[in-house]
Amino acid sequence: MSILKLTDICKDYQQGKQTVRVLKNINLTVEQGEYLAIMGPSGSGKTTLMNIIGCLDVPTSGTYELNGKNLQNSSDNALADIRNKYIGFVFQSFHLMPKLDAVDNVALPLLYAGVSLKERRARAVEALNAVGLGERIHFRPNQLSGGQCQRVAIARAMVTKPTLLLADEPTGALDTKAGNQIMDIFRSLSDGGMTIIMITHEPAIAACADKTYHILDGELLVKGGDEPNEKA
């Protein structure tokens, strides 16, 4: 089953009087349970692509279908609702609330979704147990290591049971051991059926995914960068 489909996605930005095309006719189809890595140098368009997939930005042209629904012309409120219901985010810098403990950080998306206190705490504890932090649910971010903070962030992304997990340089701020632990969690999530798209600049991290794409000068290429992806 196709989770997302990008067809001829282009993204332009205005720089003064000049129009700059950052993404050039991107075509990508992702099936349920796939685990993809996207690599690319700075300025290649990978973050712009991730923002469009995550409904944080909209394309200049082309179509984006998520769960079979065309998102073209969706309002800002509709896109926010889609993000909250169907997409989980993991960032390099964690973005945890410093005054909240792990369980309350993880429960935040459920609070915004209107889930009851009892249920959101139960689901947050379940998610923290799943990433190996069951004994640290009441620790605040400053009491946790970088790898543990990233596991809290993954639990927060998981807690809404999203269709799609997007990870932007999830190991970029971690040492090798912690990074490998995060990759083990991603593998477990993928084996459990979660769809994952990960941006990374590290070949060893990309190799943990099932399929690797390269984005160069706004064009998406299959592994090795020698063949453009085909339109599905």
Secondary structure, DSSP 8 states (H G I E B T S, - for coil): -EEEEEEEEEEEEEETTEEEEEEEEEEEEEETT-EEEEE--TTSSHHHHHHHHTTSS--SEEEEEETTEE-TT--HHHHHHHHHHHEEEEETT----TTS-HHHHHHHHHHHTT--HHHHHHHHHHHHHHTT-GGGTT--GGGS-HHHHHHHHHHHHHTT--SEEEEESTTTTS-HHHHHHHHHHHHHHHHTT-EEEEE-S-HHHHTTSSEEEEEETTEEEETTSSSB----
